[in-house]
Amino acid sequence: MDSNLRYTWPEQMVVVLARDLRDEDVVIVGGARHDIPFAAAMLAKRLYAPDMTLLTTGQFANPKLTALHFSGHTSVVYSDEADAMFDGYEVFELSEREGALSCFFYHGLQIDKFGNCNNHIIGDIKHPTLRGPGMVNVSMSVQTQRTYLFPIRHNKRTFVERVDFISAVGHIDGWDSRKRAGINTEGPRLCASPLGVFDFHPESKMMRVKSVHESSSLKEIVDNTGFELIIPDEVPTTIPPSDDEFHLLRTEIDPSGVLRGEAGRL
């Protein structure tokens, strides 16, 4: 990856996600890995979706968006000011109502070609080689209108042919298998990785290359993916952060460099 660019791959991922959020969205963000989606929500609120409703799993509605912190305790990070507070029961109640929440974000130990996400175990379920952090609320992947994937590593251990365990359901086996399972929501919409951006073919639901980051190449993506991607005849370069996006990220959203530190942990 090119280290001479003025921005880092986490910052590129943030702007990709932020640009896809909408004014009418009710977005919920939180979990053990939250820096990239929180920064995306902050950026979207400032530039693209000022009327978007933001909820945190720390139980705040439209919190005052303070600068990004490297912390898993989002209720501390955003406790200065908010439109309202709610309890854990209400978080789960919202997540169980189909379409009540617009989107949620997953990073995943493993992600497969249909966007299924594993955050539980690697290996055999009875004798796993690795136990992951799991997930608190698996209904998010079923009931939210759409989901976004933001893996912080792009290699063949993360991008696998088939996940060992489905923690967050994607397009299952592709085609109409999600709908046949009784799930009526969209499922994974985009996957933003350190190397590129991916969407899912409208019919087969297989992962497709949407763009390649300026810091990467199509060859690097193919060489580091454990399954065959759909590759269009023409693959554009991911639009890099604009001057406004870059300025907000560096001066207001992440002045302490949480995202820049993330880049060093690839």
N, C-alpha and C positions, 0 to 999 in steps of 0.2 A: 504494500500500500504506500502511496505517495505521502511522505511526511512534510512536504514543502508547501502544502496548501494552507491557507490562513485559518481554515476551520477543521474540526475533527469529525470523524465518522459518527460519534454520538450526536453532534450538532446537526449533521446532515440528516440523520434519522429523525430527530426532533422536528425539523422543518417539513419533512415528508408527511409525518403524522399530523402536524398542525394544519397544514394546507387542506387536509381532507375533512376537518371538523366543520360543523355548520351552526349557524345561529339558532336553529330550532332544536339542536341536540340537547339531551340530558345525559351528560357524560359523568361516569363514575371512575375514579382513579384511586389506586391504593395498592397495598400488598407489599411483600418483602422487597421487590425490585420496582421502584416507582419513579426514579429520577427522570428517565427519558419521557414517559407519558405525562408526568406532572409538568415538565418543561414544555411539552407539546401543548398541553391545555393552557398554560400561561401565555404562550406565544399566540395561540389561536384567539384567546380572549382579547389580546391587545391589537391584533391585526385583522383577523378574519371572521371571528364569530363573537362579537362583544356581548350579544344577548344569550349566548350559550349558558345553560345551567350546569354548574360544576358541583358535583357531590364528591366527598372523600369518604373512604372507608373508615377514616377517623371521625366520621359522623358530623361533618359540617356541610352546610349548603352555601354555595357561593362565598367561600372564605376569602378574606383579604389575602391576595397572593404575594406573600413575602418571598424573598430571594430563596433559591433552591438550596437545600441543606442535604448533606449526606447522612440520612437518617431513615430508619425503617418505621419510625413512630410519627406518622403523619399528623396525628391529633396535636402533637407538640409543635410541629413545624407551622401549622396553620391555625393556631389558637388565638391569634390577636383579635380577629374580628370576622364575623360571618352574618349572613342574612338569617340563618336559623341553625339550630342543632337538632339532631335526631338520635335515636338509640340504635343499638345493634339489631334489635328486632325489626326495626323499620328498614334497615339495609337489606336484610334477608327477605322481608315482605316485598320490597320493590323488585328484587332480583327474581322473584318467583312469578311476577306478573309479566306475561309475554309482551314485549315491546315497550314496557314502561321506561326502561333505560335504553339509551341509544347505542352505547358501545362500552366495551371494556378492553383491556390490554393484557397480553400474555407474552412472557419471554420464553420459557420452556427449556428444559434440559434436552429434549428431542422435539423436532417438528418434522412431519413427513410430507409427502408430495400432495396430500389432500388437506393440509393445514391442521391435522390433528396434533395436539400438543401434549407432551408428557412432562410432568413435574413431580412424579412420584418415585418410580424405581427404574433402574437400568438392569436388564437381565431378566432371568426367570422370576416370576412373582413370588415363588416359594423360597428361592435362594438368590436374591438380588445381589449384584456386585456393587450397587450404589443405591442408597436411599436418599431421595430428594426431599425438599421441604413440603411437598404436597400442595394442596389448595384448600382454602377455607370454604369457598362458596362455588361449587362446580356448576351451579345453575346459571351463572353469568354467561357461559358459552352457549347455552341453550336458549335463554329467554331474552338476552339483550338483542337489539335489532341487528347489530353487526359486531365483529371483533377485529382487533388489530394484533398482529404478531410482531414482536421486536426483539428477536434473539440477539444477544450481545456477543455471540461468537458465530462465525460462519465457517464450519468445517464439517467433515463427514461424520463426526460423532454427534453433531447437533442436527444436521439435515440428513435424515435417514429415510430409507425406503418405506419403512413401517415403524411407528413408535412401539416401544415395548409395552406401553400402558397408556390408555387414553385418559388424560386428566381433564382436558378441555376439548370438547368435541369440535372437530372441524367439519370437513365435507365427507367424513367417514370413509367410504370406499369410492367416492366420486359419483358422477352422474346425479341421479335423483335419490341417492341413498340417504341423505340427510332428511329429505321430505318423507321418504318411506319409513324412516324411524319415528315419524310423528313430530318432527321439528320444523316449524314454519318460518323461522327467522333466517336471515341471510348467511350467517356464519362468517368465517374469515374473509375479510375484504382485501386487506393488504398485508404483506409481510415486508418490513423494512429491516434489513440486516446491515452489518458493517460494510458489505460489499455491493449491495444493490437493493432494488425494490422489486417486489414480485406481487402479481395478482393471481387470480384463478380463472382458468378457461371457463366461459359461461356455460358450456355443455358438459365437458368431462370433469370439470372442477379440479383439474390438475394444476399444480403451480406453474406459473408462466413468468418469464423474465419481462418486467415492465420497463426497467431502466438500470443502467450500470453507473455506479458512483464514479465521479471524476478521479477518485483515488484508487480505483480498481480497474478490472478489465473483464470482459466476458469469459476469457480463458480462465482467469483466477476463480470466477464464480463456478464454472463447470468443474474445474479440478477440485473444488472444495465442497461439492454437493454430492451426497450419497445416493442420488436417484437422477433419472433423466428429466430434465426440465423442458418445458415447451419454450422454444426460442423463436420469436417472430423473425421475419426476414430482415427487418430493420429494428434495431434496439437503440434507443436514444440514451444520451448521458443524463443522469439525474440532474435536475435543475438545482444548482448549488444555492446556499443561503444568499438572499438578497442583502443589500447594504442595511436595510431596515431590520431584517431578521437577525443579521449578524450583530448589529449594534444592540438590539434589545437583549439578545442572549448574553452578550459579554458584559453589559453595563447594568441591567436590571434583573434579568431572570437568573443568571448564573455568574455573578461577579466573582465568586470564590473559586470557580473552576471545577465544580463537581463533575461536569460532563467532560472536561479536558482530562481530569484524572481518570475517568472511566476509559478514555481512549488508551491510556497507558497500561490498562489491565487486560487488553485483548490477548 
